[in-house]
Amino acid sequence: MLLLNEQDIRKVFDMNDAIDSNIEAYKIFSSGNAVVPLRQVIAADEGRGNFAFMPAYSSKLGAAGIKIVNIFPVIERVVKQQLLGRCYSWMTRMGKY
């Protein structure tokens, strides 16, 4: 598994790349070449927090991915600048991350 931090990503991916990627993603989605089910949210800690799961698959890209985020108000007050989540992706043709 390859883990990338913010510095790793910024070396090879800038804001123009992000904009271009979003444009391509919207084209793929709107043409029906992506499966993006509704986000699943699981309540945790007696309703004081949530875990959100956001999967997607594109046959055109041959890729699947999921974003997993935890949302706990107590944590948000302590860690204001950090998103507590992870994104995972797989290339379906190679079976690799």
CORPE-V47299 format. One record per residue. N is the residue number from 1. RES is the residue in one letter. PSI is psi in radians with two decimals (999 if undefined). D_FIRST is the distance of its C-alpha to the first C-alpha in Angstrom with 1 decimal. Layout:
n = [N/N]
res = [RES/RES]
psi = [PSI/PSI]
d_first = [D_FIRST/D_FIRST]
//
This chain:
n = [1/2/3/4/5/6/7/8/9/10/11/12/13/14/15/16/17/18/19/20/21/22/23/24/25/26/27/28/29/30/31/32/33/34/35/36/37/38/39/40/41/42/43/44/45/46/47/48/49/50/51/52/53/54/55/56/57/58/59/60/61/62/63/64/65/66/67/68/69/70/71/72/73/74/75/76/77/78/79/80/81/82/83/84/85/86/87/88/89/90/91/92/93/94/95/96/97]
res = [M/L/L/L/N/E/Q/D/I/R/K/V/F/D/M/N/D/A/I/D/S/N/I/E/A/Y/K/I/F/S/S/G/N/A/V/V/P/L/R/Q/V/I/A/A/D/E/G/R/G/N/F/A/F/M/P/A/Y/S/S/K/L/G/A/A/G/I/K/I/V/N/I/F/P/V/I/E/R/V/V/K/Q/Q/L/L/G/R/C/Y/S/W/M/T/R/M/G/K/Y]
psi = [2.36/2.13/2.24/2.40/-3.14/-0.73/-0.71/-0.77/-0.75/-0.43/-0.51/-0.02/1.97/-3.06/-0.63/-0.70/-0.70/-0.76/-0.82/-0.70/-0.70/-0.70/-0.82/-0.72/-0.74/-0.64/-0.78/-0.80/-0.84/-0.34/0.03/0.28/0.45/2.53/2.05/1.52/2.86/2.56/2.35/2.26/2.27/2.12/2.46/2.89/0.86/0.69/0.02/-0.14/3.00/2.68/2.28/2.34/2.15/1.58/2.82/2.69/2.41/2.05/-0.55/-0.71/-0.31/0.74/2.62/2.74/2.87/2.44/2.26/2.19/2.44/2.47/1.84/2.03/-0.65/-0.76/-0.70/-0.59/-0.57/-0.79/1.55/-0.53/0.01/2.27/2.17/1.45/3.06/2.64/2.34/2.50/2.66/2.43/2.01/-0.49/-0.49/-0.23/0.44/2.83/999]
d_first = [0.0/3.8/6.4/9.8/13.2/16.5/17.6/14.7/15.5/19.3/19.3/18.5/19.6/23.0/25.2/26.7/23.3/22.8/26.3/26.0/22.7/24.6/27.6/25.7/24.0/27.5/28.9/26.4/27.0/30.8/31.1/29.7/26.6/24.2/24.1/23.8/25.1/26.7/24.6/24.8/25.8/26.2/28.8/28.0/30.0/33.3/32.8/32.0/28.5/26.2/22.7/22.2/19.9/19.9/18.5/19.2/19.3/20.8/22.2/23.3/19.8/18.2/15.6/15.1/13.9/14.8/15.8/16.6/19.2/21.5/25.0/27.3/30.4/30.7/27.3/28.2/31.3/29.6/26.5/28.2/25.9/22.4/20.9/19.4/16.6/13.1/12.2/9.7/10.2/10.3/12.5/15.0/16.6/13.8/12.0/8.6/6.4]
//
